[in-house]
Each structure stands twice: as structure tokens, then as C-alpha cells.
């Protein structure tokens, strides 16, 4: 059974943890206690910080608290495809799998439309929710096995559609159920979805994952769409892969519109909901103006939400959506201000970057991305 686990957090984030991921955390805890597995260096440092012998520390931790310690190993800015080994010298593959399954939801104010290169500020900023979720990680520049390779790639080295479906069934269905529960009224949520895992994470399969992800989303809606009565539409933008399509599944509109496809007018991920009706929409049936926007964010297994924006960059889907909103204020508890000239939400003086804010807040205020206690 897929389920989301909610807990308050010191950062303002709401973790969404699949039920079977919590069960895997329990099994990993038991393996660590029995000596059948060794923690990665970063988790071992967290355990040592508790001040007792490792077995005793683990024995006193719940699986949820173990996930909280794993979350403490995350770094504000890091790129898992190029900077992570996953051989235990930082994290183990088991730990990366657990981290990749844990998503985060943030209620935010949206200040611009989320375009990567030429953002347009909204005349009236509006509330929305960002949901950070890791795509399948199939690249490792450190010469090690990528975090999700074993699940998604078969013995011949080919992509496994069944493996990809299983991974995203575990990671995405809890998010959709969480959004459905969070939405205020029937058919009131509109969700934008980027090409999760289709860019840098794709490694040797770059250019192949868009159509597979399109089919995965359709299958998930066919399987569970009847459980999602508060979701009005899902707008999937695989960037340049796939063709335009629109279909109703269990009363929910699933539309695919790649921004870079010939003839398409790009619709960035953080537009007002009414923008996603499309030029061919029947206004009477597909007026999204009253919907709340929920935008899935292509996250990293081991970063904080926002990733490259902690260094001031607005490049990845992660960084763009953090820059276009007040996500940094939600995470750090420190308000900044949106600058339309620079196209980003700036930290208050004297801080130059949000990474500096996090460093101070962690050192002096004990900021954690998630506190399961």
C-alpha cells in the first residue's frame, strides 16, 4: 500500500514518505544493528554525534528518526550525478535509495513564471505549493553504480519500463495522494510536472526517458485516478520529447505539452493556473483559474530543496523554482525579497546568498531541514 507520512519540520517543509520506504528504513536499521550493513561515512558521523556506541544509538532510534538523521546528511548545494560516489565514502546505495524516496512539500508565494532564461514577474504574486521529488538517478561521474541503476536498468544494460514504473509508482503516487488530500475542494488542484530524471540524471539514456515518463504518468493515473477527486489536471512538460496530447482519465485531465516542440508556445511551470488551459481548451470545461497550483520539482537525492540557488544560480528546475518563489524563506525562516530585475528571491542584507543564511541558521539556531521528533 502506498501512503504518505506527514510530520512538521523546523524548516517549514512537509516530508512525504512512502509507507514501504519507512519499512525499508526499518530493515536498514536492523541490518546496521546486526552488522550486516555498514553506514556511509556521513550517516556514521551523524550517529557518532549522538554520543553513544553505534549499536546503542541505532537501537534507540525509530525508523523515522533514522530517516531524519539521513536527511541531516543532505547538503544545501550538491549535484548527485557528478559529486556523489554512493560507495560508502559518502552515502551507501541503500541510503541514497531511501533519500531519493523522501520528498518535500513547501507552501510558497510565486513571484515569476519559472522560465529558465527570461522570467516574467507576475503582476500579482499568488500562493502555490512546490513538491520536491527525485527523478531516477542513472548517472555517476565518480565511476560507481548510480543510485537507481539496479532498479531501472536490466541485466543487458537496457532501460526497464517495468522498473521505471515501479520506482515512480513508489515516489509519485504518495505525492499525488498528498496533493489530493491537501487540495481544498473537488477538482481544485492543477499540477505541473517537469521531465523528472530526463536531463543530467539520465546519463547514457538521455533523450530516451521522456516518452517512458509520459507512459508512466498515464499508467499511474489509470491505476489510481479514481482516488484523486480533488485533482483537476496534470500538465506534463517533457521539454522537447513527446507530442502534444490531452485525455481525460477518471475525470482528471492529463495533458502533455513539451515547451520546445515545434509550434508550441512555451508555458513555464509557474504560470497562473489559467495559463494551462491551452489555446484549444473549451473554457466551460477547462477553466483552471480557480485552481491552486502544485508544481513538482525535479529534486536531487542529497541536496536541500533549491540546490543551485543556495549559491545564487538559477539553472536547474530546482534552482529556478526556488528563485521564482519564497521557498528560501519557508526553509530558513528568514524573509527576503523578490527582485524582478535579477529574477530571483534575494536574502536580506548582509547575506549575499541563501547558502550563507543556511550556514548561520544551522550553526546558531539548530536549523534542520526536517525534525521528525
C-alpha positions as CSV (number, residue, x, y, z in Angstrom):
1,X,0.0,0.0,0.0
2,X,1.3,3.4,-0.9
3,X,0.9,6.1,1.8
4,X,2.4,9.5,2.6
5,X,3.8,10.2,6.0
6,X,3.5,13.8,7.2
7,X,5.5,15.4,10.0
8,X,6.1,19.1,10.9
9,X,9.6,20.3,10.4
10,X,11.8,23.1,11.7
11,X,12.4,24.3,8.1
12,X,8.7,24.7,7.1
13,X,8.9,21.6,4.8
14,X,6.5,18.8,5.0
15,X,8.2,15.4,4.3
16,X,6.2,12.9,2.2
17,X,7.5,9.4,2.9
18,X,6.0,6.3,1.2
19,X,5.0,3.6,3.6
20,X,7.2,1.0,2.1
21,X,10.2,3.4,2.3
22,X,9.6,3.6,6.0
23,X,9.6,-0.2,6.1
24,X,12.9,-0.3,4.2
25,X,14.3,2.2,6.7
26,X,13.3,-0.2,9.5
27,X,15.1,-3.1,7.7
28,X,18.2,-1.0,7.1
29,X,18.2,-0.1,10.8
30,X,18.1,-3.7,11.7
31,X,20.9,-4.6,9.3
32,X,23.1,-1.8,10.8
33,X,22.4,-3.1,14.3
34,X,23.2,-6.7,13.3
35,X,26.4,-5.6,11.5
36,X,25.0,-6.9,8.2
37,X,25.5,-3.5,6.7
38,X,27.8,-0.5,7.4
39,X,26.6,3.1,7.3
40,X,28.1,5.5,4.9
41,X,30.6,8.0,6.2
42,X,28.1,10.8,6.5
43,X,25.5,8.8,8.4
44,X,28.2,7.4,10.7
45,X,29.2,11.0,11.6
46,X,25.6,11.7,12.5
47,X,25.4,8.6,14.6
48,X,28.6,9.5,16.4
49,X,27.2,12.9,17.1
50,X,24.6,11.2,19.3
51,X,27.3,10.4,21.8
52,X,27.0,6.6,22.4
53,X,28.1,3.4,20.8
54,X,26.7,2.9,17.3
55,X,24.6,-0.2,18.1
56,X,23.1,1.6,21.2
57,X,22.4,4.7,19.1
58,X,20.6,2.7,16.4
59,X,18.7,0.6,18.9
60,X,17.2,3.8,20.4
61,X,16.3,5.3,17.0
62,X,12.9,4.7,15.3
63,X,13.0,4.2,11.6
64,X,11.6,7.7,11.2
65,X,14.4,9.2,13.3
66,X,16.9,7.3,11.2
67,X,15.4,8.9,8.1
68,X,15.7,12.2,9.9
69,X,19.4,11.6,10.5
70,X,19.9,10.7,6.9
71,X,18.1,13.9,6.0
72,X,20.7,15.8,8.1
73,X,23.4,14.4,5.8
74,X,21.9,16.4,2.9
75,X,23.9,19.4,1.7
76,X,22.2,22.7,0.6
77,X,24.0,22.6,-2.8
78,X,25.3,19.4,-4.4
79,X,24.8,17.6,-7.7
80,X,24.2,13.9,-7.2
81,X,25.1,12.9,-10.7
82,X,28.6,14.3,-10.5
83,X,29.6,14.7,-6.9
84,X,28.3,11.6,-5.1
85,X,30.1,8.3,-5.0
86,X,27.5,6.1,-3.3
87,X,30.1,3.5,-2.3
88,X,30.0,4.3,1.4
89,X,32.7,7.0,1.3
90,X,29.8,9.5,1.5
91,X,26.5,7.6,1.3
92,X,25.7,3.9,0.5
93,X,23.4,2.9,-2.3
94,X,20.8,1.9,0.3
95,X,20.9,5.3,1.9
96,X,20.7,7.1,-1.5
97,X,17.6,4.9,-2.3
98,X,15.9,6.0,1.0
99,X,16.8,9.6,0.4
100,X,15.6,9.5,-3.1
101,X,12.2,8.2,-2.0
102,X,11.6,11.0,0.6
103,X,10.0,14.1,-1.0
104,X,9.3,17.5,0.5
105,X,6.3,19.9,0.1
106,X,6.6,23.6,0.6
107,X,3.8,26.2,0.6
108,X,5.2,29.2,-1.3
109,X,4.4,32.6,-2.9
110,X,5.1,32.6,-6.6
111,X,6.7,35.8,-8.0
112,X,7.5,34.8,-11.6
113,X,6.5,32.3,-14.2
114,X,9.5,30.0,-13.7
115,X,11.1,30.5,-17.2
116,X,14.7,29.4,-17.1
117,X,16.2,32.2,-19.0
118,X,13.8,35.1,-19.3
119,X,11.4,35.0,-16.3
120,X,8.3,37.2,-16.3
121,X,7.2,38.6,-13.0
122,X,3.6,38.1,-12.0
123,X,1.8,41.4,-11.5
124,X,0.1,39.8,-8.5
125,X,2.1,37.1,-6.8
126,X,0.0,34.1,-5.8
127,X,0.2,31.2,-3.4
128,X,1.1,27.7,-4.6
129,X,2.9,24.6,-3.4
130,X,6.2,23.2,-4.6
131,X,6.7,19.4,-4.2
132,X,10.3,18.3,-4.5
133,X,10.8,14.8,-5.8
134,X,13.9,13.0,-7.1
135,X,13.9,11.6,-10.6
136,X,15.6,8.3,-11.4
137,X,19.4,8.8,-11.0
138,X,21.2,6.8,-13.7
139,X,24.5,8.7,-13.9
140,X,27.5,8.6,-11.6
141,X,30.6,10.6,-12.6
142,X,32.6,9.0,-9.8
143,X,32.8,5.7,-11.6
144,X,30.4,4.0,-9.2
145,X,27.0,2.4,-9.7
146,X,24.3,5.2,-10.0
147,X,21.8,5.2,-7.2
148,X,18.7,4.0,-9.1
149,X,20.5,1.9,-11.8
150,X,19.8,-1.5,-10.3
151,X,16.1,-0.9,-10.2
152,X,15.6,0.8,-13.6
153,X,18.2,-0.9,-15.8
154,X,18.0,-4.6,-16.7
155,X,20.9,-7.1,-17.0
156,X,21.5,-6.3,-20.6
157,X,22.1,-2.6,-19.8
158,X,18.7,-1.5,-21.3
159,X,16.1,0.6,-19.6
160,X,13.4,-1.5,-17.9
161,X,9.9,0.1,-18.4
162,X,8.7,-2.1,-15.5
163,X,11.5,-1.0,-13.3
164,X,10.9,2.7,-14.1
165,X,7.2,2.3,-13.4
166,X,7.9,0.6,-10.1
167,X,10.3,3.4,-9.0
168,X,7.8,6.2,-9.9
169,X,4.8,4.3,-8.6
170,X,6.6,4.4,-5.2
171,X,7.8,8.0,-5.5
172,X,4.9,9.7,-7.3
173,X,1.7,8.1,-6.1
174,X,2.2,9.3,-2.5
175,X,2.7,12.8,-3.8
176,X,-0.5,12.7,-5.8
177,X,-2.4,11.4,-2.8
178,X,-0.9,14.1,-0.6
179,X,-1.8,16.8,-3.1
180,X,-5.3,15.4,-3.3
181,X,-5.7,15.5,0.5
182,X,-4.2,19.0,0.7
183,X,-6.4,20.5,-2.0
184,X,-9.3,22.4,-0.6
185,X,-12.2,21.2,-2.8
186,X,-13.1,18.7,-5.6
187,X,-11.1,19.3,-8.8
188,X,-9.3,22.3,-7.3
189,X,-5.6,21.2,-7.8
190,X,-3.6,21.8,-11.0
191,X,-0.2,20.1,-11.1
192,X,2.7,20.9,-13.4
193,X,5.3,18.2,-13.9
194,X,8.7,18.6,-15.5
195,X,10.8,15.9,-17.2
196,X,11.8,14.2,-13.9
197,X,15.2,12.5,-14.4
198,X,15.2,13.2,-18.1
199,X,18.2,15.7,-18.1
200,X,21.5,15.3,-16.3
201,X,20.3,12.4,-14.2
202,X,19.6,10.3,-17.3
203,X,23.2,9.6,-18.1
204,X,23.5,7.2,-21.1
205,X,19.8,7.2,-21.5
206,X,19.4,11.0,-22.1
207,X,16.8,11.6,-24.8
208,X,15.0,8.3,-24.1
209,X,13.2,8.9,-20.8
210,X,10.6,11.5,-21.8
211,X,8.2,9.1,-23.6
212,X,8.7,6.5,-20.9
213,X,7.8,9.0,-18.2
214,X,4.8,10.1,-20.2
215,X,3.6,6.5,-20.2
216,X,4.4,6.1,-16.5
217,X,2.3,9.1,-15.6
218,X,-0.6,7.8,-17.7
219,X,-0.4,4.4,-16.1
220,X,-0.4,5.8,-12.6
221,X,-3.5,7.9,-13.4
222,X,-5.2,4.8,-14.8
223,X,-4.4,2.8,-11.7
224,X,-5.2,5.4,-9.1
225,X,-7.0,8.3,-10.7
226,X,-10.3,7.4,-9.1
227,X,-8.6,8.1,-5.7
228,X,-7.7,11.7,-6.7
229,X,-11.1,13.6,-7.0
230,X,-9.5,16.9,-5.9
231,X,-7.0,17.0,-8.8
232,X,-8.3,18.8,-11.8
233,X,-5.4,18.5,-14.2
234,X,-1.8,17.4,-14.7
235,X,0.3,19.3,-17.1
236,X,3.4,17.4,-18.1
237,X,6.2,19.3,-19.9
238,X,8.9,16.9,-21.1
239,X,10.8,19.8,-22.7
240,X,11.4,18.5,-26.2
241,X,10.3,14.9,-26.1
242,X,6.8,13.6,-26.9
243,X,4.0,15.1,-28.9
244,X,1.0,17.2,-27.6
245,X,-1.8,15.1,-26.2
246,X,-4.8,15.6,-24.0
247,X,-7.0,12.9,-22.4
248,X,-9.4,12.5,-19.5
249,X,-8.6,9.7,-17.0
250,X,-11.1,9.1,-14.2
251,X,-12.3,12.7,-14.6
252,X,-8.8,14.2,-14.4
253,X,-7.3,15.9,-17.4
254,X,-3.8,14.6,-18.4
255,X,-2.2,16.9,-20.9
256,X,1.3,16.7,-22.4
257,X,2.8,19.8,-23.9
258,X,6.5,19.9,-24.5
259,X,7.8,23.5,-24.4
260,X,10.4,23.0,-27.1
261,X,8.2,21.1,-29.6
262,X,7.7,22.8,-32.9
263,X,4.7,25.1,-33.0
264,X,4.3,25.2,-29.2
265,X,4.2,28.4,-27.2
266,X,6.3,27.6,-24.1
267,X,4.2,27.6,-20.9
268,X,6.7,27.7,-18.0
269,X,6.0,25.6,-14.9
270,X,5.0,28.5,-12.5
271,X,2.3,30.4,-14.6
272,X,-1.0,31.2,-13.1
273,X,-3.3,28.1,-13.4
274,X,-5.5,29.7,-16.1
275,X,-2.5,29.6,-18.5
276,X,-2.5,25.8,-18.7
277,X,-6.0,25.5,-20.3
278,X,-4.2,25.8,-23.7
279,X,-5.4,27.5,-26.8
280,X,-7.7,24.6,-27.8
281,X,-9.5,24.4,-24.4
282,X,-13.2,24.6,-24.1
283,X,-13.5,27.4,-21.5
284,X,-16.7,26.0,-20.0
285,X,-15.0,22.6,-19.3
286,X,-11.4,23.6,-18.7
287,X,-11.3,26.9,-16.8
288,X,-8.4,26.5,-14.3
289,X,-8.5,30.0,-12.9
290,X,-9.9,28.8,-9.6
291,X,-7.4,26.0,-9.1
292,X,-4.4,26.0,-6.8
293,X,-1.0,25.4,-8.5
294,X,1.1,22.5,-7.3
295,X,4.4,22.2,-9.1
296,X,6.5,19.1,-8.9
297,X,10.2,20.0,-8.8
298,X,13.0,17.8,-10.2
299,X,15.0,17.4,-7.0
300,X,18.3,15.9,-6.0
301,X,18.7,12.8,-3.8
302,X,21.1,14.6,-1.4
303,X,20.5,18.3,-1.7
304,X,18.2,20.7,0.2
305,X,15.2,22.0,-1.8
306,X,16.6,24.7,-4.1
307,X,20.0,23.2,-4.7
308,X,22.0,25.5,-7.0
309,X,20.1,28.6,-5.8
310,X,21.9,28.4,-2.5
311,X,24.9,29.6,-4.5
312,X,22.8,32.2,-6.3
313,X,22.4,30.3,-9.6
314,X,19.1,29.9,-11.4
315,X,19.8,27.0,-13.7
316,X,18.1,23.7,-12.8
317,X,14.4,23.1,-12.3
318,X,15.3,23.0,-8.6
319,X,17.1,26.3,-8.6
320,X,14.6,28.1,-10.9
321,X,11.6,27.3,-8.8
322,X,13.4,28.3,-5.6
323,X,14.5,31.6,-7.2
324,X,11.0,32.3,-8.5
325,X,9.3,31.8,-5.1
326,X,9.9,32.5,-1.4
327,X,10.9,28.9,-0.8
328,X,14.1,30.0,0.8
329,X,12.1,32.0,3.4
330,X,9.9,28.9,4.1
331,X,13.0,26.8,4.6
332,X,15.2,29.1,6.6
333,X,12.6,31.1,8.5
334,X,14.2,34.3,7.3
335,X,12.3,36.6,4.9
336,X,14.0,38.0,1.8
337,X,12.6,40.0,-1.1
338,X,12.0,39.2,-4.8
339,X,14.0,41.4,-7.2
340,X,12.3,41.4,-10.7
341,X,15.4,42.9,-12.3
342,X,17.6,39.9,-11.2
343,X,14.7,37.5,-11.4
344,X,15.2,35.9,-8.0
345,X,14.2,36.0,-4.4
346,X,17.2,37.6,-2.6
347,X,18.3,37.1,1.0
348,X,18.3,40.1,3.4
349,X,21.5,42.1,3.9
350,X,24.3,41.4,4.8
351,X,23.9,37.9,3.3
352,X,24.9,37.5,-0.4
353,X,23.5,34.1,-0.9
354,X,20.9,31.8,0.8
355,X,23.7,29.3,1.4
356,X,25.2,31.9,3.8
357,X,21.8,32.1,5.5
358,X,21.6,28.4,6.0
359,X,25.1,28.2,7.4
360,X,24.3,30.8,10.1
361,X,20.9,29.3,10.9
362,X,22.3,25.8,11.3
363,X,25.2,27.0,13.4
364,X,23.3,29.4,15.7
365,X,19.7,28.2,15.6
366,X,19.9,24.5,15.0
367,X,18.1,24.6,11.7
368,X,17.2,21.2,10.3
369,X,15.6,20.5,7.0
370,X,13.3,18.1,8.8
371,X,12.9,17.3,12.5
372,X,10.9,14.1,13.0
373,X,10.9,14.4,16.8
